[in-house]
Amino acid sequence: MPIAGNWHAAVKDATERLKGTVSTQAEFEAVLRHLLTIVGAPIDAVDFDIASSEPFANSRVGCTGEGQPTYLHTHDLDPHGWARCTIRLWMGQPQPGPGAVNTAAIYQDLTELLRAYWKPELRDDKSRLISLQYPATNRLLDEAIERGLAANPLMCVFFCDLDRFKQVNERHGELAGDAVILQFSSILAQVTPPNAVPIHRSGDEYVILLPTDSADQAVLLAYHALHSVETYAFKHRETPIEVPVQASAGIVVLESAADLLSYNDAEGLAEKALKPHENGKNRGTARIRRRNEGAPLPPEQVGQTRELAVCVTKTSVTSRAPFSSPWLNTISRATHETLEHSGVAGLPDLLTSICVWMQPNWSPEVCRSASPSGACDDLTPTLSVFDVGMAVVHGMLRGYIGGFQGLDPTLSITLRHSNTPTWFEVVQGDGTVLAALGDERGDDYVSTEIGYPVLDPLDTSSDEAAHRALLIKIGYQQLSTPKSVFAETIIIDDRPTGGGGLPDFWEATIARLIAHVNRNGNIGRVYVLGNPDFAKETIRRLQSVKDWQHTLDVLAYKTGMPAHAIRTAAERLDGAVVFPANEEALILDLATLLRQEHSLLPVVEAVVRETPSRFLERLIQLDAVSLCTQDGCRVRSVAQAFPVAVEIARKASEDDTIKDRAGLDLKDLMDFKVHLTHPSEQMVPVFYSNEADSLDAYFRREFLDPEGLFGSRFLQNDQLDAVLKHVTSVLNDPSYRFATRRAILIIPHEINPANDLSPLGLVSVRIIPRFRASRILLHYSYSWRTVEALVGFPYSLYASVRYSQHLTDTLRGRISAAQAKRVELGEISYIAHSLHLFMDDYGESIARRIVDEASY
């Protein structure tokens, strides 16, 4: 009875694909998992026990099932007797009789699949690894690099060789050299993780392919491989080889499709990292480089950055790669692994070994541990002893989170270090030395308090639980404090200078804040940094957190958050909102907070925002009011225009989604037009009914005040007076019945000394007279640059109507009483060159609430 057709064909297809590349164990097991999910698969699980001859160790690959396997089948993997494979099958309920599955056919297919992965025909007799002595291997490696980069953030290519190998051949003979090659190959096979594959290049030279998400995994692999060589007792026919063999490695990191190289080119760069000079070699260690090296980081003055290093370390306590330096991440990982296997007693040997192996460029002027993962491009091992100590502390804290019992949670931890000589120690509050490097502390040393390990360690792989603060940043200025030390950075646009003088959208900011505080119970501080004049309403709300309990209905209505979430946030934020004078004060306060005793609380996955009720029949009929899809609308008043514009923006296609400067997604409509037929009606949208004073204050401040953002521009070069005189002459001349094209007020860009443009929001105002038999209509056309739909649009539209009324009244006062009686405010045309709507949970919730109010 043959195998079910679809599964059989899928195995054959997978076999052919595996033949065309060099695959890692992880990739091979992913193929197996996929095959087991196919409908009609005749087996539930399968794995392969590979029994290798010495010096190689036995291994197992595949997907092991529960209980005892249903069938076993053993066969040779190669004709040389290097390895035998036992295939173990797990089947659900084997059915005897004519309908039984043909296990022989299954074994045949799976044997071919394994051989396509293991590639016995490409393994040489000296290393028993896949070898570059076969021409086909080079082509397969080209494909493996391309596929690895497509599926992973990084592809690391190692070039590795043995030091003093020539002396082995000279002293013990070539057969002894062959034994060293075989034994070193077995070491690589054992230390290479499932997501990497070792390759024998030739002689004592090897290559490792490692698709990964973090460069420190490459450094850690190099350390394990090279350290294993130093501790291995090489021998030939039971005779010890007296030459002390070492290994060295060069690593090149490819980062994207733009870095895609042929295998030969990548190998050449890796070899150059190992041998940077024609006659020079980094012996006994590893060096790592990118394809395109950036400029090395300059030395940093340590002082204040030590506090930042504490912040980075404590907020990334659950991360495997907290630092930008792969060397520090390697120390942290190695510390964590040592604590798992040997406890604190294993740390002295580890620290001595890893620092001797790394051969770092010691410098007291750097503080690389203050630079979080992803923050820089420096791969050179230039470190301070403080950096190494912080990496050890991170490994300890991460180990404690994972269940390591070597730390007393009731005692604080301190890092003491000196720079000359190289010495540090990590000490508990009772004086117990947990880890140390170097023999002498020197005459003086520096103490940096780390604080307490978190209490009640939480089993979590997420960094989010370790974050204790949130930042509200006013404006888009760059900060030196990394975002990674905060649970989130909420950016409020610097509207008074670049955003047309509009108020900040406090509703969305407060909604985000309430959601984060309810989601992450570990947040104990909210920092507000920037010019308070540019976020007055948000700051007013944050300064009155105590009053939130008394305004629950208003806050729930405006933010879309449920009352219980607002109440919880108000209780926890009372006294927790801080307005630091500068970044230095922020870092000091955050470091102090992170040093305190704290129990990690679980992060709540549920979104706490209130889900709007289901819409009933709406008065808003988009087909009836929209000019054309996403182009705009024709309505009577501001109150009608606001929900219509929000709904059109909300329903815009995905093609209209862009990112703003803060990296947030938003819907963006180009040249969105609103035509108001009765602009004097209902000028305040319902959503802003309690803020009519704020709308009017904006209009008076920015349009009428001679110092206002637009008012001052109207007065430049007397353009307002000139335009009004021109329109007045038209209105006073009974014989003039033509619309003027010269009545336009212009708001130019601001241009700073660096020739940067600063658009101010409003572009132009045009006055358009239209003459009827018994009346004169003054229509207006406003052009605005970038307008945010939920706050910029209602404010700018309201101000456009009010300024139109003001200009109409001013012109009436300049003409005869008889003519003035005929002059009326006509229609208003409003164009936003870019109308955008933030479409995160909070913007969406508020937008739907606005539209809901216009429905019944």
C-alpha positions in Angstrom: 0.0 0.0 0.0 1.7 3.3 -1.0 2.0 6.4 1.2 -0.8 8.9 0.9 -0.1 10.9 -2.2 0.1 14.4 -0.9 2.4 13.6 2.0 4.7 11.5 -0.2 4.9 14.3 -2.8 5.7 16.8 0.0 8.5 14.7 1.3 10.0 14.3 -2.2 9.7 18.1 -2.8 11.4 18.8 0.6 14.2 16.3 -0.2 14.9 18.1 -3.5 15.0 21.5 -1.8 17.4 20.2 0.9 19.7 18.8 -1.8 20.0 22.3 -3.2 21.5 24.0 -0.1 23.4 23.5 3.1 20.9 23.5 5.9 21.2 24.0 9.7 19.7 21.4 12.1 17.0 24.0 13.0 16.0 24.4 9.4 15.9 20.6 8.9 13.7 20.2 12.0 11.4 23.0 10.7 11.0 21.0 7.5 10.0 17.9 9.5 7.5 19.9 11.6 5.9 21.1 8.4 5.6 17.6 7.0 4.0 16.3 10.1 1.2 19.0 9.8 0.2 17.9 6.4 -3.3 16.4 6.3 -3.0 12.6 5.8 0.5 12.4 7.1 1.0 8.7 8.1 3.1 9.5 11.2 2.7 11.7 14.3 6.4 12.2 15.0 9.9 11.1 13.8 13.4 11.6 15.0 16.8 10.4 13.9 19.4 9.0 16.3 22.8 9.4 14.7 25.5 7.2 16.3 28.9 8.6 15.2 32.2 6.9 15.6 34.8 8.5 17.8 35.8 11.2 18.4 32.4 12.5 17.3 29.5 12.4 19.8 26.2 10.9 19.1 23.3 13.2 18.3 19.6 13.3 17.7 17.6 15.5 15.3 13.9 15.6 14.6 10.6 15.8 16.4 10.3 13.3 19.3 6.9 11.9 20.1 5.4 10.9 23.4 6.0 7.4 24.8 7.8 4.6 23.0 8.2 4.8 19.2 6.0 2.6 17.1 8.7 1.5 14.7 12.5 1.6 14.5 14.8 1.3 11.5 18.6 1.4 11.5 20.9 2.0 8.5 24.3 3.4 7.6 24.4 7.1 6.8 27.5 6.8 4.7 29.7 4.1 3.1 32.6 4.8 5.4 31.0 3.7 8.6 31.3 7.2 10.2 27.7 7.2 11.3 24.6 4.9 11.7 21.1 6.3 11.9 18.1 4.9 13.7 14.9 6.3 12.5 12.2 6.3 15.1 8.5 6.6 14.1 5.5 7.4 16.2 2.1 6.6 14.6 -1.3 7.3 16.0 -3.2 4.0 15.6 -1.5 1.5 13.2 -4.1 -0.3 11.2 -3.3 -3.9 10.2 -4.6 -5.6 7.1 -4.7 -4.4 3.5 -5.1 -0.7 4.5 -1.9 -0.7 6.6 0.7 2.0 5.9 3.7 0.8 4.0 6.4 1.5 6.6 9.2 0.4 4.2 8.2 3.2 1.9 8.1 5.7 4.7 11.6 4.7 5.9 12.8 5.0 2.3 11.5 8.5 1.9 12.7 9.6 5.3 16.2 8.1 4.7 16.5 10.1 1.5 15.3 13.2 3.3 17.9 12.8 6.0 20.7 12.2 3.5 19.7 15.3 1.6 20.2 17.2 4.8 23.3 15.4 6.1 25.0 15.2 2.7 27.3 12.2 3.1 28.6 12.6 -0.4 30.0 16.1 0.5 31.9 15.0 3.7 35.6 14.5 3.4 37.5 11.7 5.2 39.8 14.1 7.3 37.0 16.1 8.9 33.8 14.1 8.3 32.2 17.5 7.9 30.7 19.0 4.7 33.8 20.0 2.8 34.7 22.7 0.4 37.0 20.3 -1.4 33.9 19.4 -3.5 33.0 22.0 -6.1 29.3 21.7 -5.5 29.7 22.8 -1.9 30.6 26.4 -2.9 27.4 26.8 -4.9 25.3 25.4 -2.1 26.8 27.9 0.3 25.9 30.8 -2.0 22.3 29.7 -1.7 22.5 29.2 2.0 23.7 32.7 2.6 21.0 34.2 0.4 18.3 32.1 2.2 19.7 32.9 5.6 19.6 36.6 5.0 16.0 36.4 3.7 14.8 34.6 6.9 17.0 36.2 9.6 18.1 39.7 10.5 21.8 38.7 10.4 24.0 36.1 8.7 27.4 35.5 10.4 30.2 33.8 8.4 33.1 32.5 10.5 36.6 31.8 9.2 38.4 29.7 11.8 41.8 28.0 11.9 44.2 26.4 14.4 47.3 28.1 15.8 50.6 26.1 16.0 49.1 23.4 13.7 52.4 23.5 11.6 54.3 22.6 14.8 52.1 19.6 15.3 53.0 18.3 11.8 56.7 19.0 12.3 57.0 17.4 15.8 54.5 14.5 15.5 54.0 13.9 11.8 51.2 14.4 9.3 49.2 11.6 10.7 49.1 13.3 14.1 48.0 16.5 12.2 45.2 14.5 10.6 44.1 13.4 14.1 44.0 17.0 15.3 41.9 18.0 12.3 39.4 15.2 13.0 39.3 16.0 16.7 38.9 19.7 16.1 36.1 18.9 13.7 34.3 16.9 16.4 34.7 19.8 18.8 33.0 22.2 16.2 30.2 19.6 15.6 29.5 19.5 19.4 29.6 23.3 20.2 27.8 24.4 17.0 24.2 25.3 17.9 21.2 24.0 15.9 21.0 27.2 13.9 24.6 26.9 12.6 26.5 24.5 10.3 30.3 23.9 10.4 32.1 23.5 7.1 35.7 22.1 6.5 37.5 24.5 4.2 40.9 22.7 3.9 43.7 21.6 6.2 43.2 23.3 9.6 40.8 25.9 8.2 37.0 25.9 8.8 34.0 28.0 8.1 30.7 28.2 10.1 27.5 29.7 8.8 25.3 31.2 11.5 21.9 32.8 10.6 20.9 34.7 13.7 19.2 37.8 15.2 22.1 38.9 17.3 25.9 39.3 16.6 26.7 38.3 20.2 25.6 34.7 19.4 28.4 34.6 17.0 30.9 35.8 19.6 29.6 33.3 22.1 29.9 30.5 19.6 33.5 31.5 18.9 34.3 31.5 22.6 32.8 28.1 23.2 34.6 26.6 20.2 38.0 28.2 20.8 37.8 27.7 24.6 37.0 24.0 24.0 40.1 23.6 21.9 42.3 25.0 24.8 40.8 22.5 27.3 40.8 19.5 24.9 43.5 16.8 25.3 44.5 16.2 21.6 46.2 12.9 21.0 47.3 10.5 18.3 47.0 6.8 18.9 46.5 7.4 22.6 49.7 9.5 22.7 49.2 13.1 23.9 50.1 15.8 21.4 52.5 18.1 23.3 52.0 21.2 21.1 49.5 23.5 22.9 46.9 24.0 20.1 44.8 27.1 20.0 42.1 28.3 17.6 41.3 31.8 16.2 38.3 33.1 14.4 37.3 36.0 12.2 33.6 36.8 11.7 31.8 38.9 9.2 28.2 40.0 9.9 25.9 40.5 6.9 22.9 42.5 7.8 20.4 42.7 5.0 19.8 41.9 1.3 22.0 44.9 0.5 24.8 43.0 2.2 24.3 39.8 0.1 27.6 38.4 -1.0 28.8 35.3 -2.6 30.3 32.7 -0.2 33.8 33.4 -1.5 33.4 37.2 -0.8 32.0 36.6 2.7 34.7 34.2 3.5 37.3 36.7 2.4 36.0 39.4 4.7 35.8 36.9 7.6 39.4 35.9 7.0 40.4 39.6 6.9 38.8 40.1 10.3 41.1 37.2 11.6 44.1 38.5 9.7 43.8 42.3 9.4 47.4 42.7 8.3 49.5 40.8 5.8 51.7 39.4 8.5 49.4 39.8 11.4 46.8 37.6 13.0 44.6 37.8 16.1 45.8 34.6 17.7 43.7 32.7 20.2 40.7 35.0 20.0 38.0 36.2 17.6 37.4 39.4 15.9 34.1 40.5 14.3 33.3 43.0 11.6 30.5 44.1 9.3 30.7 44.1 5.6 30.8 48.0 5.6 32.5 49.2 8.7 31.3 52.4 10.2 33.5 54.8 12.1 34.4 53.5 15.6 32.7 55.1 18.5 34.7 57.8 20.2 35.6 57.4 23.9 32.9 58.4 26.3 33.4 60.3 29.6 32.2 57.8 32.1 30.7 60.0 34.9 27.0 60.3 34.2 26.9 57.4 31.8 27.4 55.0 34.7 23.9 55.9 35.9 22.6 55.3 32.4 24.3 51.9 32.4 22.4 51.0 35.5 19.2 52.0 33.7 20.0 49.9 30.6 21.0 46.9 32.7 18.0 46.9 35.0 15.4 47.5 32.3 16.7 44.8 30.1 17.1 42.2 32.9 15.1 39.6 30.9 16.9 40.2 27.6 19.5 37.9 26.2 21.3 40.8 24.4 20.9 44.0 26.4 23.9 45.9 25.1 25.0 47.2 21.8 28.4 45.5 22.2 28.4 41.8 21.3 31.3 41.3 23.6 29.4 42.5 26.6 26.4 40.4 25.6 28.7 37.4 25.3 29.9 38.0 28.9 26.3 38.3 30.1 25.2 35.1 28.4 28.3 33.2 29.6 27.7 34.3 33.1 24.1 33.2 32.9 25.1 29.8 31.5 27.7 29.3 34.2 25.3 30.1 37.0 22.9 27.5 35.5 25.5 24.7 35.4 28.0 25.6 38.1 26.6 28.3 40.3 28.6 31.2 41.7 31.6 28.9 42.2 32.1 28.7 38.4 32.4 32.4 37.8 36.1 33.0 38.7 37.3 30.6 36.1 34.8 31.9 33.5 35.8 35.5 34.0 39.5 34.8 33.8 39.1 32.6 30.8 36.7 34.8 28.8 38.7 38.0 29.4 42.0 36.3 28.4 40.3 34.9 25.3 38.7 38.2 24.3 41.9 40.2 24.7 39.9 43.5 25.0 41.3 46.9 24.5 41.0 48.1 28.1 40.0 51.8 28.3 38.8 53.7 31.4 37.3 56.3 29.1 34.4 54.2 27.6 31.1 53.1 29.0 29.7 50.7 26.4 27.3 49.2 28.9 25.3 52.5 28.7 24.6 51.8 25.1 21.6 49.5 24.7 21.1 46.8 22.0 20.9 48.2 18.5 22.2 51.7 19.5 25.6 51.6 17.8 27.7 50.0 15.1 30.9 49.4 17.1 32.0 45.8 17.1 35.5 46.4 18.5 36.2 44.9 21.9 37.1 48.3 23.5 35.8 48.0 27.0 36.2 49.4 30.5 36.4 47.1 33.6 33.1 48.8 34.6 31.5 47.5 31.4 32.6 43.9 32.1 31.3 44.2 35.6 27.9 45.4 34.4 27.7 42.6 31.9 28.4 40.1 34.7 25.7 41.8 36.9 23.2 41.5 34.0 23.9 37.8 33.6 23.3 37.4 37.4 20.1 39.3 37.4 18.8 37.4 34.3 19.8 34.2 36.0 17.8 35.2 39.1 14.8 36.0 37.0 15.1 32.4 35.5 15.3 30.8 39.0 19.0 31.1 40.0 19.1 31.1 43.8 22.5 32.6 44.4 21.3 36.1 45.1 19.6 37.3 48.3 16.6 39.4 47.1 16.7 41.3 50.5 20.2 42.6 49.9 21.3 45.3 47.5 24.1 44.7 45.0 27.1 46.9 44.4 29.7 46.9 41.6 33.2 48.1 42.8 35.8 48.7 40.2 39.1 50.3 39.6 40.7 50.9 36.2 44.4 50.5 37.1 45.0 47.7 37.7 42.1 45.9 36.0 39.9 44.8 38.9 36.2 44.6 39.9 34.0 42.7 42.3 30.2 42.3 42.6 29.2 42.4 46.2 26.0 41.8 48.1 24.9 44.0 51.0 26.2 41.5 53.5 29.7 41.7 52.1 29.5 38.4 50.1 31.6 38.7 46.9 29.5 37.2 44.1 32.1 37.6 41.3 35.5 39.2 40.9 38.2 39.8 38.3 41.8 40.6 39.1 43.8 40.2 42.2 44.3 43.7 43.5 41.8 46.5 43.8 44.4 49.3 43.9 44.6 52.3 46.1 41.1 53.6 45.3 38.1 52.3 43.6 34.6 53.4 42.5 31.4 52.0 43.8 28.3 51.9 41.7 25.1 50.7 43.5 23.0 48.4 41.3 20.2 48.0 43.8 18.1 45.0 44.6 17.3 42.0 42.4 13.6 42.0 41.6 11.5 40.2 44.1 9.2 37.3 43.2 10.9 36.7 39.9 8.5 36.4 37.0 8.9 33.7 34.4 8.7 35.9 31.4 10.7 36.3 28.2 9.5 39.9 27.7 11.5 42.9 28.5 8.3 44.9 29.1 7.8 43.7 32.7 11.2 45.2 33.7 10.3 48.7 32.5 9.3 51.0 35.3 8.9 54.3 33.6 7.3 56.0 30.6 8.4 59.1 28.9 6.2 61.8 27.4 8.5 63.9 25.1 7.3 67.3 24.0 8.7 67.9 20.5 10.7 65.8 18.1 14.2 66.8 19.4 16.7 64.0 19.6 17.5 62.7 23.1 20.7 61.0 24.2 18.7 58.8 26.6 17.8 55.6 24.7 14.1 54.8 24.2 14.8 51.2 25.4 14.9 52.3 29.1 11.2 53.3 28.9 8.1 51.2 28.5 7.1 53.7 25.8 8.0 57.1 24.5 5.0 59.2 23.7 5.8 62.2 21.5 3.7 65.3 21.5 4.2 67.5 18.4 5.9 70.8 18.9 2.8 72.4 17.5 3.2 76.1 18.5 6.2 76.5 16.2 5.8 73.9 13.5 2.2 72.8 13.8 0.3 76.0 13.2 -0.1 77.0 16.8 -2.5 74.2 17.5 -2.9 72.7 21.0 -1.5 69.3 21.7 -3.9 66.3 21.3 -4.1 65.6 25.0 -6.8 63.0 24.7 -4.6 60.4 22.8 -1.7 61.0 25.1 -3.7 60.5 28.3 -5.4 57.4 26.7 -2.0 55.9 25.9 -0.8 56.6 29.4 -3.9 55.1 31.1 -3.6 52.0 28.9 0.1 51.5 29.7 -0.4 51.9 33.5 -3.2 49.4 33.5 -1.3 47.0 31.2 2.0 47.1 33.1 1.7 47.3 36.8 5.5 47.8 37.2 5.4 51.4 35.9 6.2 53.7 38.8 7.2 56.9 37.1 6.0 59.1 34.2 8.5 61.6 33.0 7.5 64.7 31.0 10.4 66.3 29.2 10.4 69.3 26.9 9.1 72.9 26.8 5.8 72.9 28.9 4.5 75.8 26.8 4.1 73.4 23.9 1.9 70.9 25.7 -0.1 73.0 28.1 -3.3 71.0 28.1 -1.5 67.6 28.5 0.5 69.0 31.3 -2.5 70.5 33.0 -4.1 67.1 32.9 -1.0 65.4 34.3 -0.7 68.0 37.1 -4.2 67.3 38.2 -4.1 63.5 38.4 -5.8 63.7 41.8 -8.8 65.3 40.1 -9.3 62.4 37.7 -11.4 60.6 40.2 -13.9 63.6 40.1 -13.9 63.9 36.3 -14.2 60.3 35.3 -17.2 60.8 32.9 -15.4 63.6 31.0 -12.1 61.6 30.8 -13.9 58.4 29.7 -15.8 60.3 27.1 -12.8 62.2 25.7 -10.2 59.4 25.8 -12.4 56.3 25.1 -11.0 54.6 28.2 -13.3 52.9 30.7 -13.8 54.5 34.1 -12.2 51.7 36.1 -9.0 52.0 34.0 -8.9 55.8 34.6 -9.4 55.2 38.4 -6.6 52.7 38.6 -4.2 55.0 36.6 -5.1 57.9 38.9 -4.3 56.0 42.0 -1.0 54.8 40.7 0.1 58.0 39.1 -0.6 60.2 42.1 2.9 61.6 42.9 4.5 59.6 40.1 4.5 62.2 37.4 7.9 64.0 37.3 8.9 67.0 35.2 12.8 66.8 35.1 14.7 69.9 34.2 16.9 68.0 31.8 18.0 64.5 30.7 20.7 64.3 33.3 18.1 64.8 36.1 15.8 62.2 34.4 18.5 59.6 34.3 19.5 60.1 37.9 15.9 59.8 39.0 15.2 56.7 36.9 18.4 55.0 38.2 17.3 55.7 41.7 13.8 54.2 41.0 15.3 51.1 39.4 17.6 50.5 42.4 14.6 50.1 44.8 13.2 46.8 45.9 10.4 45.8 43.5 8.4 42.7 42.7 7.9 42.1 39.0 4.2 42.0 38.2 2.8 40.2 35.1 2.0 42.3 32.1 -1.7 42.2 31.2 -2.3 41.4 27.6 -5.9 42.6 27.4 -6.4 46.1 25.9 -8.1 48.3 28.4 -9.6 50.8 26.0 -13.3 50.8 25.8 -14.8 49.2 22.7 -17.3 51.6 21.2 -20.9 50.3 20.9 -22.0 48.9 17.6 -23.1 51.6 15.2 -26.8 52.0 14.6 -28.2 53.6 11.5 -26.2 56.8 10.7 -27.2 60.1 9.5 -23.8 60.3 7.9 -24.1 58.9 4.4 -20.6 59.0 2.9 -21.8 58.4 -0.6 -24.0 61.5 -0.3 -21.5 63.9 1.2 -18.1 62.8 -0.3 -16.9 64.6 -3.4 -15.0 61.5 -4.5 -13.4 58.7 -2.6 -11.1 60.3 0.1 -11.2 63.7 -1.6 -13.4 65.6 0.8 -17.0 66.6 1.5 -19.6 69.2 1.1 -21.5 69.9 4.3 -23.3 72.8 6.1 -21.1 73.5 9.1 -18.0 72.7 11.1 -20.0 70.5 13.4 -21.0 68.3 10.5 -17.6 68.5 8.8 -15.7 67.1 11.7 -17.2 63.6 12.0 -17.5 63.3 8.3 -13.8 64.0 7.7 -12.8 61.7 10.5 -14.9 58.8 9.1 -13.5 59.4 5.6 -10.0 59.3 6.9 -10.7 56.3 9.1 -12.0 54.3 6.2 -9.1 55.3 3.8 -7.4 52.5 2.1 -4.2 50.8 3.4 -2.4 52.5 0.4 -2.9 55.8 2.3 -1.1 54.6 5.4 2.3 56.3 6.2 4.6 56.7 9.2 5.2 59.9 11.0 8.5 61.1 12.5 7.9 59.1 15.6 7.3 55.9 13.6 3.6 55.7 14.2 1.2 54.6 11.5 -1.4 57.1 10.2 -3.8 57.4 7.4 -2.8 60.3 5.2 -5.2 62.0 2.6 -3.7 64.4 0.1 -5.5 67.7 -0.7 -8.5 66.9 1.4 -11.2 69.5 0.7 -14.1 70.6 2.9 -16.8 73.0 1.5 -19.0 74.7 4.1 -22.3 76.0 2.7 -23.5 77.6 6.0 -20.3 78.2 7.9 -21.9 80.4 10.6 -24.0 77.5 11.9 -22.8 75.1 14.5 -19.1 76.2 14.5 -18.2 74.0 17.5 -18.2 70.2 17.0 -20.0 68.2 19.7 -16.8 66.5 20.8 -15.3 70.0 21.6 -18.5 71.4 23.1 -16.9 71.9 26.5 -13.8 73.5 24.9 -15.4 76.3 22.9 -13.3 78.8 24.9 -10.1 77.0 23.8 -11.2 77.1 20.2 -11.9 80.8 20.4 -8.7 81.5 22.3 -6.7 79.8 19.6 -8.4 81.9 16.9 -7.8 85.2 18.7 -4.2 84.4 19.8 -2.9 83.2 16.4 -5.1 85.2 13.9 -6.0 88.5 15.6 -3.0 89.1 17.9 -0.4 91.2 16.1 2.2 88.9 17.7 0.3 85.7 16.8 1.6 83.1 14.5 -0.5 84.1 11.5 -1.6 87.6 12.7 2.1 88.8 12.6 2.5 87.4 9.0 -0.7 89.1 7.9 0.8 92.4 9.0 4.2 91.8 7.3 4.8 94.3 4.5 1.3 95.7 5.2 -0.2 92.9 3.1 -3.4 92.7 5.2 -4.1 96.5 4.8 -3.3 96.3 1.1 -5.7 93.3 0.5 -8.5 95.0 2.5 -8.0 98.2 0.6 -8.2 96.3 -2.7 -11.4 94.5 -1.7 -12.9 97.7 -0.3 -12.4 99.5 -3.6 -14.2 96.6 -5.4 -17.1 96.7 -3.0 -17.5 100.5 -3.1 -17.6 100.6 -7.0 -21.2 99.8 -8.1 -19.9 99.2 -11.6 -17.5 96.5 -10.5 -19.0 93.1 -10.8 -16.0 90.9 -11.3 -14.4 88.6 -8.8 -11.0 89.7 -7.8 -8.0 87.4 -8.1 -5.6 89.6 -6.1 -7.2 89.4 -2.7 -4.9 86.7 -1.2 -3.1 86.7 2.1 0.1 84.6 2.0 1.9 82.9 4.9 5.5 82.2 3.8 7.9 79.5 5.2 10.2 80.5 7.9 13.8 79.9 6.7 16.5 79.6 9.3 20.2 80.2 8.8 20.7 76.6 7.7 18.1 77.1 5.0 15.8 74.7 6.7 12.1 75.3 6.0 9.6 75.6 8.9 6.1 75.5 7.5 3.6 77.1 9.9 0.3 75.4 9.1 -1.7 78.0 7.2 -0.6 78.7 3.7 -3.0 81.3 2.3 -6.4 83.0 2.7 -8.3 84.1 -0.4 -11.3 86.5 -0.3 -13.7 85.9 -3.2 -16.5 88.4 -3.8 -19.6 87.3 -5.7 -22.2 89.8 -6.8 -25.9 89.0 -6.8 -28.9 91.2 -7.7 -29.5 92.4 -4.1 -26.5 91.1 -2.1 -22.8 90.6 -2.2 -21.4 87.3 -1.0 -17.9 87.1 0.3 -16.6 83.5 -0.1 -13.3 82.4 1.4 -10.8 79.8 0.5 -8.2 78.5 3.1 -5.2 76.4 2.3 -3.5 74.5 5.2 -0.4 72.3 5.1 -0.4 69.2 7.4 -3.5 68.8 9.5 -4.1 66.2 12.2 -7.7 65.1 11.9 -8.7 64.8 15.5 -7.4 68.1 16.8 -5.7 70.1 14.0 -8.7 69.9 11.7 -11.5 71.2 14.1 -9.2 74.0 15.4 -8.0 75.1 12.0 -11.5 74.8 10.5 -13.1 76.7 13.3 -10.5 79.5 13.1 -11.0 79.7 9.3 -14.7 80.4 9.9 -14.1 82.9 12.6 -11.5 84.8 10.6 -13.8 84.9 7.7 -16.4 86.5 9.9 -13.8 88.9 11.2 -12.7 89.9 7.7 -16.3 90.3 6.6 -17.2 92.5 9.5 -14.0 94.6 8.9 -14.9 95.1 5.2 -18.4 96.1 6.2 -17.0 98.8 8.4 -14.9 100.2 5.5 -17.7 100.7 3.0 -20.9 102.7 2.9 -23.8 101.7 5.2 -26.0 101.0 2.2 -23.4 98.7 0.6 -22.6 97.1 4.0 -26.2 95.9 4.3 -25.8 93.9 1.1 -22.5 92.2 2.2 -22.9 88.7 3.6 -20.6 85.9 4.6 -20.8 83.3 1.8 -19.4 79.8 1.6 -15.9 78.7 2.8 -13.6 76.3 1.1 -10.9 74.6 3.2 -8.1 72.5 1.8 -5.7 70.4 3.9 -2.8 69.4 1.8 -2.3 66.5 4.1 -5.1 65.3 6.4 -3.9 62.5 8.7 -5.3 60.4 11.4 -3.4 58.3 13.8 -4.7 54.7 13.6 -3.4 53.1 16.8 -5.9 51.7 19.3 -6.4 55.1 21.0 -6.8 57.2 17.9 -9.2 54.6 16.5 -11.3 54.6 19.7 -11.6 58.3 19.8 -12.3 58.6 16.1 -15.1 56.0 16.4 -16.6 57.9 19.4 -16.7 61.1 17.4 -18.5 59.4 14.5 -20.8 57.6 16.9 -22.0 61.0 18.2 -23.1 62.0 14.7 -25.1 58.8 14.4 -28.3 57.6 16.0 
